[in-house]
């Protein structure tokens, strides 16, 4: 069920009988038709294992299940906190996205978590350089669409073997494809002490795919 952009901060999706989607709780803005909203306690499509992984990772962003009853079709509008919304259409590949940036997604997508190195998503890589704790990020795989949130809009940057992309971790939103990630320091350790993440860290993405970058370094 592809999302339709209503403006830069709102999207809508049509939910038919037998279809299911997930969204952050509180992200529903309005709807037409009959819809059932159910708090999701099983971690979305990924089941209990996904839920446990998200909680271990500190990525327990509450979800709700959105369904239309038999014989009815509904249109649901989503947005959250006035953030810009960007739609990513997947054709079988995997999307890696910070849990708190995920607004809504098709129930047909397989949801999971992936260990990436430190404490709670790509932003956790920065903290992990000091704490050494573990890092997970949310994955969505299959055929379907996902709506992600960002500050100031999103640009899509292609990643190729010949041209890796370096991103400020605070500007990172998501990436897709066969991509390797590596966090490096732009400054020496002594220079970094006492600073925020900022440009002291760079996230290097290499391989073949796309990275989604927001226009602001502010957190959601």
C-alpha positions in Angstrom: 0.0 0.0 0.0 2.0 3.0 -1.2 1.9 6.2 0.8 0.6 9.4 -0.8 2.2 12.6 0.3 -0.4 15.2 1.4 2.2 17.8 2.1 5.8 17.7 3.3 4.7 16.7 6.8 1.7 14.4 6.2 1.1 11.2 4.3 -1.9 9.0 3.8 -2.4 5.3 3.0 -5.4 3.3 1.9 -6.0 0.1 4.1 -8.1 -2.6 2.5 -9.5 -5.7 4.2 -6.8 -8.3 4.8 -4.1 -5.7 4.8 -2.2 -4.5 7.8 0.2 -1.7 8.6 2.1 -0.4 11.6 2.8 3.1 12.8 4.2 4.9 15.8 1.5 5.3 18.4 0.0 8.7 18.3 1.0 9.2 14.6 -2.6 8.9 13.3 -3.9 12.3 12.4 -7.2 11.6 10.8 -9.0 8.8 8.9 -12.0 8.1 6.6 -13.9 4.8 6.9 -13.8 2.2 9.6 -10.4 1.4 11.0 -9.2 -0.7 13.9 -6.2 0.6 15.9 -4.5 -1.9 18.2 -1.5 -1.4 20.5 1.2 -3.8 19.2 2.9 -5.9 21.8 4.7 -8.3 19.5 7.2 -6.0 17.8 5.5 -5.7 14.5 6.0 -8.2 11.7 9.2 -9.4 13.4 7.2 -10.9 16.4 8.4 -11.3 19.9 12.0 -11.7 19.0 12.0 -8.4 17.3 10.3 -6.7 20.3 12.9 -8.2 22.6 15.7 -7.0 20.3 14.3 -3.5 20.2 14.0 -3.3 24.0 17.5 -4.6 24.5 18.6 -1.9 22.0 16.7 0.8 23.7 14.6 1.1 20.6 11.2 0.3 22.1 9.3 2.9 20.2 5.7 2.0 20.7 3.8 0.7 17.6 0.2 0.3 16.8 -1.4 -2.0 14.3 -3.8 -0.4 11.7 -6.4 -2.6 10.0 -9.7 -2.3 8.1 -12.5 -4.7 9.0 -13.9 -7.1 6.5 -15.9 -5.4 3.7 -14.5 -2.0 4.3 -11.7 0.2 3.0 -10.2 3.1 4.9 -7.8 6.0 4.3 -5.5 6.9 7.2 -3.4 10.1 7.5 -0.1 10.0 9.4 2.3 12.6 10.8 4.1 13.3 14.0 5.5 16.3 15.8 5.5 18.4 12.6 8.5 16.5 11.3 9.1 16.3 7.5 8.1 12.9 6.1 9.8 11.0 3.4 8.5 7.8 1.7 10.8 4.9 0.8 9.5 2.3 -1.6 11.2 -1.1 -1.2 11.4 -3.7 -3.9 12.9 -6.6 -2.0 16.0 -4.9 -0.5 16.5 -4.0 3.2 16.0 -0.6 4.8 18.0 0.3 7.9 16.4 3.1 9.9 16.6 4.5 13.4 13.5 3.3 15.3 12.4 6.8 16.4 12.5 8.0 12.8 10.1 5.4 11.6 6.6 6.9 11.2 4.6 4.0 9.5 5.2 1.0 7.2 3.5 -1.8 5.3 2.6 -4.9 7.3 4.0 -6.9 4.4 7.5 -5.8 5.3 9.5 -8.1 7.5 10.7 -6.2 10.5 13.7 -7.0 12.6 16.8 -5.5 14.4 20.4 -5.7 13.4 23.5 -5.4 15.6 25.7 -2.6 14.2 28.2 -2.0 17.0 27.0 0.2 19.9 24.0 1.2 22.0 20.8 1.9 20.1 21.1 2.8 16.4 23.6 4.7 14.3 23.5 7.6 16.8 24.5 5.0 19.4 27.7 4.4 17.5 28.8 7.8 18.8 28.0 6.9 22.4 29.4 3.5 21.9 32.9 4.8 21.2 33.0 5.8 24.9 30.7 3.3 26.5 31.4 0.2 24.4 27.8 -0.9 24.7 25.9 -2.7 21.9 24.1 -1.1 18.9 21.0 -2.2 17.1 19.0 -0.5 14.4 15.6 -1.4 12.9 15.4 -3.3 9.6 12.5 -3.5 7.1 12.8 -5.9 4.2 10.5 -7.0 1.3 8.0 -5.4 -1.1 6.3 -2.3 0.4 6.7 1.2 1.6 7.9 2.9 4.7 7.4 6.6 5.8 10.4 8.0 7.8 10.7 11.3 9.6 13.4 14.0 9.5 14.1 17.6 10.3 14.1 20.0 7.4 13.5 17.4 4.7 15.5 14.6 3.2 18.0 14.2 0.4 18.9 10.8 -1.2 22.6 10.3 -1.8 23.7 7.3 -4.0 26.4 5.1 -2.6 28.7 3.3 -5.1 31.9 1.2 -4.7 33.8 4.0 -6.3 32.1 6.8 -4.3 31.4 6.1 -0.6 29.5 8.8 1.3 30.5 10.4 4.6 27.6 11.6 6.8 27.5 13.4 10.1 25.8 10.8 12.4 23.3 13.4 13.6 22.2 14.0 10.0 21.7 10.3 9.2 18.1 9.1 8.8 18.3 5.7 7.1 20.0 3.7 4.3 19.2 0.8 2.0 21.1 -1.7 -0.2 24.3 -3.6 0.2 26.0 -1.0 2.3 28.9 -1.3 4.8 29.1 1.3 7.6 32.1 2.5 9.6 32.4 5.2 12.2 35.6 7.2 12.2 36.8 10.2 14.1 37.6 13.3 12.3 39.7 14.6 15.2 42.2 13.0 17.5 41.0 11.6 20.8 42.4 14.5 22.9 40.7 17.0 20.6 37.4 15.2 20.9 37.2 15.1 24.7 34.5 17.4 26.0 32.9 17.9 22.6 29.5 16.7 21.3 29.4 14.3 18.4 29.3 17.0 15.7 31.9 16.7 13.0 34.2 14.9 15.5 32.7 11.7 14.0 31.9 10.7 10.5 29.8 7.8 9.4 31.3 6.3 6.2 28.9 4.3 4.0 30.4 2.2 1.2 29.1 -0.4 -1.2 26.0 -0.1 -3.4 22.8 1.6 -2.2 21.3 4.9 -1.0 21.6 6.9 2.2 18.9 9.3 3.4 20.2 12.5 5.0 18.2 15.2 6.8 18.8 18.9 6.4 19.3 19.5 10.1 21.5 17.9 12.8 18.7 18.2 15.4 17.4 15.1 17.1 13.7 14.1 16.8 
